[in-house]
Amino acid sequence: MQEKTSPSPEPAGSAGSQGAGGTGADAPVKPVIPAAAAKRANASVIGMIIALVVSIAAFLPIILMNPLPKSDGYRPDVDVAAVSRNAADVAGFTPAAPDTGGAFRPNYARWEAGTGSGVPTWEVGFLTPKDSFIALVQTTKANPTWLLQQTRNAPVTGSRNAGGQEWELRDTGKGEKSLVLDYRGTTVILSGAAELDEFATLADAVVKSIDSNPAVTVSPAATTAP
């Protein structure tokens, strides 16, 4: 006779515990924020938004009162003729104030005492009609060393007639060029990267300006040594 053995019962709660455990592991945990904490969080966000709006409102009038410059850039109002007259007593001559009928716009005009170089100079900067730049320098005390510095050691490559005078042309070959003229007691240098036709126009106006003023007499003893 064979004994029939009944299957041993599983420990109570084992299956249930597995099922419960699996169910518990898969179920997402939803944090619960107290109502008071949620209210405080909302209040903080609203406060930040209000502060941002107030800041924008405070700075907006300032921005509106200071409009952005136009696309053609800032144009300083420089009266070259007036500055030239003021510098005449110090310079010992009336500096050139070329009139181009508004075609060339000056962006600075000044008298430099020449403390470092020993050569006091009259200096004017011009923006050309083709948006380039030409600097004018005039002095009664030019010397070879100073002249080389002003023209960036450029060699003499020719000459150009402007205003009825022959200007010496010095060209670096890299776009920068200079026109040099010794006329009526002063040395005038025009330097920049502009085209030669613009140099000629400004040079013509410079000669007319110099002709309208008394010639400068420089004694040999006052000539600066090289």
PAZADO-493126 format. One record per atom (N, C-alpha, C): y, z, x; residue in one letter. Coordinates in steps of 0.1 Angstrom, whole numbers, padded with zeros to 4 digits, always signed. Each point is the difference from the previous one (the first is absolute). Layout:
REM PAZADO-493126
YZXa ...
***
This chain:
REM PAZADO-493126
-0012+0000+0009m +0012+0000-0009m +0012+0000+0009m +0009-0008-0003q +0013-0001+0007q +0011+0007-0007q +0006+0008+0008e +0011+0007-0005e +0012-0009-0002e +0006+0001-0010k +0013-0007-0002k +0012+0008+0003k +0006-0005+0010t +0012+0008+0005t +0012-0006-0007t +0007+0008-0006s +0013-0004-0006s +0011-0001+0011s +0008-0009-0001p +0011-0001+0010p +0009+0012+0000p +0002+0004+0012s +0008+0012+0002s +0014-0003-0005s +0005+0010-0008p +0014-0002-0005p +0010+0000+0011p +0010-0008-0001e +0011+0000+0010e +0008+0012-0002e +0006+0005+0011p +0008+0012-0001p +0011-0003-0010p +0001+0010-0008a +0011+0000-0010a +0013-0003+0006a +0007-0009-0006g +0014-0003+0004g +0002-0009+0012g -0012-0005+0006s +0002-0008+0012s +0005-0014-0004s -0006-0006-0010a +0005-0013-0004a +0014+0001-0006a +0002+0010-0008g +0013+0002-0006g +0011+0002+0011g -0005+0008+0010s +0010+0002+0010s +0004-0013+0008s -0011-0009+0002q +0003-0012+0007q +0010-0009-0008q -0004-0001-0013g +0008-0008-0009g +0014+0006-0001g +0001+0013-0001a +0013+0006+0000a +0008-0003+0012a -0008+0001+0012g +0007-0002+0012g +0005-0014+0002g -0008-0010-0004g +0004-0014+0001g +0012-0002-0009g -0001+0005-0012t +0012-0002-0009t +0012+0006+0005t -0001+0012+0006g +0012+0007+0006g +0006-0007+0011g -0009-0007+0009a +0005-0007+0011a +0008-0012-0003a -0005-0007-0011d +0006-0013-0004d +0013+0002-0008d +0001+0011-0006a +0012+0001-0009a +0013+0002+0008a +0010-0007-0003p +0013+0001+0007p +0007+0014-0003p +0007+0005+0010v +0007+0012-0002v +0014-0003-0003v +0005+0005-0011k +0013-0002-0005k +0008+0012+0002k +0010-0001+0010p +0008+0012+0002p +0009+0003-0012p +0002+0012-0002v +0008+0004-0012v +0013+0006+0006v +0012-0007-0003i +0013+0005+0004i +0006+0009-0011i +0004+0011+0003p +0006+0008-0010p +0013-0006-0005p +0003+0002-0012a +0011-0006-0006a +0013+0003+0007a +0001+0012+0005a +0013+0004+0007a +0001-0007+0013a -0011-0002+0007a +0000-0008+0013a +0004-0014-0003a -0006-0006-0010a +0004-0014-0003a +0014-0002-0004a +0005+0010-0007k +0014+0000-0004k +0009+0000+0012k -0003+0009+0010r +0008+0001+0012r -0001-0013+0008r -0012-0006+0001a -0001-0013+0007a +0009-0011-0006a +0000-0001-0013n +0008-0010-0007n +0015+0003+0002n +0003+0013+0000a +0014+0003+0003a +0005-0004+0014a -0009+0002+0010s +0003-0004+0013s +0003-0015+0001s -0009-0008-0006v +0002-0015+0000v +0013-0004-0006v +0003+0006-0012i +0012-0003-0007i +0012+0004+0008i -0001+0011+0007g +0011+0005+0009g +0003-0010+0011g -0011-0005+0006m +0002-0010+0011m +0007-0013-0005m -0005-0004-0012i +0007-0012-0006i +0014+0002-0002i +0004+0011-0006i +0014+0003-0003i +0008+0001+0013i -0006+0006+0010a +0007+0001+0013a +0003-0014+0006a -0010-0009-0001l +0001-0013+0005l +0011-0008-0007l +0001+0002-0014v +0010-0007-0008v +0014+0005+0004v +0001+0013+0002v +0013+0006+0004v +0005-0005+0013v -0010-0001+0010s +0004-0005+0013s +0005-0015+0000s -0007-0008-0008i +0004-0014-0001i +0014-0001-0007i +0002+0008-0010a +0013+0000-0007a +0011+0005+0009a -0003+0009+0010a +0010+0005+0009a +0004-0011+0010a -0010-0008+0005f +0003-0009+0010f +0004-0014-0005f -0002-0003-0012l +0003-0013-0006l +0015-0003+0000l +0009+0009-0003p +0014-0004+0001p +0004-0003+0014p -0005+0007+0010i +0003-0002+0014i -0004-0015+0004i -0012-0004-0004i -0005-0013+0003i +0009-0011-0007i +0004+0003-0012l +0008-0010-0008l +0014-0001+0006l +0005+0011+0006m +0014-0001+0006m +0000-0006+0013m -0012-0002+0007n -0001-0006+0013n -0009-0012-0001n +0005-0011-0005p -0009-0012-0002p -0005-0005+0013p -0011-0007+0000l -0005-0006+0012l +0009-0011+0005l +0001-0003+0013p +0008-0011+0005p -0006-0013-0004p +0009-0010-0001k -0004-0013-0004k -0009-0006+0011k -0007-0011-0004s -0009-0006+0009s +0006-0006+0013s +0013-0004-0001d +0007-0006+0011d +0005+0011+0010d -0003+0013-0002g +0003+0010+0010g +0014+0005-0001g +0002+0011+0007y +0013+0006+0000y +0010-0007+0009y +0012-0002-0005r +0010-0008+0008r +0012+0010+0002r +0001+0005+0012p +0011+0009+0003p +0013-0008+0000p +0011+0007-0004d +0013-0006-0001d +0007+0003+0013d +0000-0009+0009v +0006+0001+0013v +0012-0009+0002v +0012+0006+0002d +0012-0008+0001d +0002-0001+0016d -0005-0012+0005v +0001-0002+0014v +0014+0000+0005v +0009-0007-0007a +0014-0002+0004a +0007+0014+0001a -0003+0009-0010a +0006+0013+0001a -0005+0008+0011a -0013+0000+0003v -0005+0008+0011v +0005-0006+0013v +0001-0013+0001s +0006-0007+0012s +0014+0005+0003s +0008+0001-0010r +0014+0005+0002r +0000+0014+0004r -0009+0008-0005n +0000+0014+0004n -0005+0002+0014n -0008-0009+0005a -0006+0001+0013a +0009-0007+0011a +0011-0007-0004a +0008-0008+0009a +0007+0009+0010a +0005+0012-0004d +0007+0009+0009d -0010+0005+0011d -0012+0003-0004v -0009+0006+0010v -0006-0011+0009v -0002-0012-0006a -0006-0011+0007a +0009-0006+0010a +0013+0000-0003g +0010-0007+0009g +0002-0014-0004g -0007-0005-0010f +0001-0014-0005f -0004+0001-0015f +0003-0011-0007t -0004+0000-0014t -0014-0007-0001t -0010+0008-0004p -0014-0005+0000p -0001-0011-0010p -0009-0010+0002a -0002-0011-0009a -0005+0005-0013a +0005-0006-0011a -0004+0003-0014a -0002-0013-0007a -0011-0007+0003p -0002-0014-0005p -0001+0000-0015p +0006-0009-0006d +0000-0002-0015d -0008-0012-0003d -0012+0002-0006t -0009-0011-0004t +0001-0003-0015t +0010+0005-0007g +0001-0002-0014g -0011+0007-0008g -0005+0010+0005g -0011+0008-0007g -0014-0005+0002g -0001-0011+0008a -0014-0006+0002a -0008+0010+0009a +0006+0006+0010f -0006+0009+0009f +0004+0014-0005f -0010+0009-0002r +0003+0013-0005r -0001+0011+0011r +0011+0006+0003p +0000+0011+0011p -0007+0012-0005p -0009+0006+0008n -0006+0013-0004n +0004+0011+0009n +0008-0003+0011y +0006+0011+0008y +0011-0006+0008y +0010+0008+0004a +0011-0004+0009a +0004+0013+0006a +0001+0000+0014r +0003+0013+0007r +0005-0003+0014r +0007+0009+0005w +0004+0000+0014w -0009+0010+0008w -0007-0005+0011e -0008+0009+0008e +0007+0002+0013e +0001+0013+0004a +0007+0004+0012a -0007-0004+0013a -0013-0003-0001g -0007-0005+0012g -0003+0012+0010g -0002+0012-0005t -0002+0011+0009t -0012-0002+0009t -0011-0006-0005g -0012-0002+0008g +0001-0012+0009g +0005-0011-0005s +0000-0013+0007s +0013-0001+0009s +0010+0007-0004g +0013-0002+0007g +0008-0012-0005g -0006-0006-0011v +0007-0012-0006v +0003+0003-0014v +0013+0003-0004p +0003+0002-0014p +0000-0013-0007p -0005+0000-0012t -0002-0012-0008t +0004+0001-0014t +0003-0011-0006w +0003-0002-0014w -0013-0006-0006w -0006+0006-0010e -0013-0005-0005e +0001-0002-0015e -0006-0011-0005v -0001-0003-0014v -0013-0007-0003v -0007+0004-0011g -0012-0006-0003g +0001-0008-0013g -0006-0012+0000f +0002-0009-0011f -0014-0005-0006f -0001+0001-0013l -0012-0006-0007l +0004-0014-0003l -0008-0009+0004t +0003-0015-0002t -0004-0004-0014t +0005-0012-0004p -0004-0006-0013p -0015-0002-0002p -0007-0002+0011k -0014-0002+0000k -0008+0012+0003k +0006+0012-0003d -0006+0013+0001d -0005+0003+0015d +0007-0004+0009s -0002+0003+0014s +0011+0010+0005s +0001+0002+0013f +0010+0009+0005f +0006-0005+0013f +0013+0002+0001i +0007-0003+0013i +0009+0012+0003i -0001+0005+0013a +0008+0011+0004a +0011-0006+0009a +0013+0005-0003l +0011-0004+0008l +0004+0012+0010l +0002-0003+0012v +0004+0010+0010v +0012-0006+0008v +0011+0007+0001q +0012-0005+0007q +0005+0011+0010q +0004-0004+0012t +0005+0010+0009t +0009-0007+0010t +0008+0008+0007t +0009-0005+0011t -0006+0004+0013t -0011+0007+0000k -0006+0005+0013k -0014-0004+0002k -0003-0013-0003a -0014-0005+0002a -0003-0001+0015a -0012+0002+0003n -0005-0002+0014n -0014-0006-0001n -0005-0006+0011p -0013-0007+0000p -0011+0008-0005p -0001+0013+0004t -0011+0008-0004t +0000+0003-0015t +0012+0003-0005w +0002+0003-0014w -0004-0013-0008w +0005-0011+0005l -0002-0013-0007l -0015-0003-0001l -0008+0003+0010l -0015-0002+0000l -0006+0009-0011l +0005+0012+0000q -0006+0010-0010q +0003-0005-0014q +0012-0004-0002q +0004-0005-0014q -0008-0012-0005q -0003-0009+0010t -0007-0012-0004t -0015+0001+0003t -0006+0012+0002r -0014+0002+0003r -0005-0008+0011r +0008-0002+0011n -0004-0007+0012n -0004-0015-0003n +0006-0005-0011a -0004-0014-0003a +0007-0010+0009a -0006-0010+0004p +0006-0010+0009p +0010-0009-0008p +0009-0006+0008v +0009-0010-0006v -0008-0013-0003v +0000-0004-0012t -0007-0012-0004t +0009-0011-0005t +0013+0002+0000g +0009-0011-0004g +0013+0006-0005g +0007-0008-0008s +0013+0004-0006s +0001-0006-0014s +0009+0007-0008r +0003-0005-0013r +0015+0001-0002r +0005-0011-0007n +0015+0000-0003n +0002+0006-0013n +0009+0010-0001a +0003+0006-0013a +0014+0005+0001a +0008-0003-0010g +0014+0004+0000g +0008-0007+0011g -0005-0011+0004g +0008-0007+0011g -0003+0005+0014g -0009+0010+0001q -0004+0006+0013q -0014-0002+0003q -0003-0001+0013e -0014-0001+0005e -0006+0013+0002e -0010+0004-0008w -0007+0012+0001w -0013-0002+0008w -0002+0010+0009e -0013-0001+0008e -0011+0005-0009e -0011-0008+0000l -0012+0003-0008l -0011+0006+0009l -0004+0012-0003r -0011+0007+0007r -0011+0002-0010r -0013-0004+0003d -0011+0000-0009d -0012+0007+0006d -0005+0010-0007t -0012+0007+0006t -0013-0008-0002t +0000-0010-0009g -0012-0008-0004g -0008+0007-0010g +0004+0012-0005k -0008+0008-0009k +0008+0002-0013k +0009-0009-0003g +0008+0001-0012g +0014+0006+0002g +0001+0010+0009e +0013+0006+0003e +0008-0009+0009e +0013-0002-0003k +0008-0008+0008k +0014+0006+0000k +0009-0005+0009s +0013+0005+0001s +0010-0011+0003s +0012+0001-0005l +0011-0009+0003l +0011+0009+0007l +0004-0004+0012v +0009+0008+0008v +0013-0008+0003v +0012+0006-0002l +0012-0006+0002l +0010+0009+0007l +0006-0004+0011d +0011+0007+0006d +0013-0007-0005d +0008+0007-0007y +0012-0007-0007y +0011+0010-0001y +0012-0004+0005r +0012+0007-0002r -0001+0015+0004r -0007+0002+0011g +0000+0014+0006g -0012+0008-0005g -0008-0004-0009t -0012+0007-0004t -0012-0008+0001t -0012+0007+0000t -0013-0006+0000t -0006+0003-0014t -0004-0011-0007v -0007+0002-0013v -0014-0005+0001v -0009+0008-0005i -0014-0003-0001i -0005+0000-0014i -0006-0011-0005l -0007+0000-0013l -0015+0000+0003l -0008+0009-0006s -0014+0001+0003s -0008+0002-0013s -0012-0006+0000g -0008+0002-0012g -0011-0011-0001g -0007+0000-0011a -0011-0009-0002a +0003-0011-0010a +0013-0001-0003a +0004-0010-0010a +0000-0014+0005a +0001-0010-0008e +0000-0014+0004e +0013-0003+0006e +0000-0011+0009l +0012-0003+0007l +0012-0005-0009l -0003-0006-0011d +0011-0004-0009d +0007+0013-0005d -0007+0011-0003e +0007+0012-0004e +0008+0006+0012e -0006-0001+0012f +0008+0005+0011f +0013-0008+0002f -0001-0013-0002a +0012-0008+0001a +0011+0003-0010a -0005+0003-0012t +0010+0004-0011t +0007+0013+0003t -0008+0010+0005l +0006+0013+0003l +0009-0002+0013l -0005-0007+0009a +0008-0002+0013a +0014-0007-0003a +0000-0009-0009d +0012-0007-0004d +0010+0010-0006d -0005+0009-0008a +0008+0010-0006a +0005+0010+0010a -0008+0003+0010v +0004+0010+0011v +0012-0006+0008v -0001-0013+0003v +0010-0006+0008v +0014+0000-0008v -0001-0003-0013k +0012+0000-0008k +0006+0014+0000k -0008+0010-0001s +0005+0014+0000s +0006+0003+0013s -0006-0003+0011i +0006+0003+0013i +0013-0008+0002i +0001-0012-0005d +0012-0008+0002d +0012+0006-0008d -0003+0007-0011s +0010+0006-0008s +0006+0013+0005s -0006+0005+0011n +0005+0012+0007n +0005-0003+0014n +0009+0008+0005p +0005-0002+0013p -0011+0000+0011p +0002-0008+0010a -0010-0001+0011a +0000+0013+0008a -0011+0003+0005v -0002+0013+0008v +0002-0003+0014v +0009+0008+0007t +0003-0002+0014t -0007+0011+0007t -0010-0003+0009v -0007+0009+0008v +0003-0001+0014v +0006+0011+0006s +0003-0001+0014s -0012+0000+0009s +0000-0007+0012p -0012+0000+0009p -0005+0014+0004p +0009+0009+0001a -0004+0014+0004a -0008+0007-0011a +0002-0005-0012a -0007+0007-0011a -0014-0006-0003a -0003-0011+0007t -0013-0007-0002t -0011+0009+0004t -0010+0002-0008t -0012+0008+0003t -0009-0007+0010t -0004+0008+0010a -0009-0006+0011a -0013-0002-0006a -0008-0010+0005p -0013-0003-0005p -0009+0012+0003p 
***
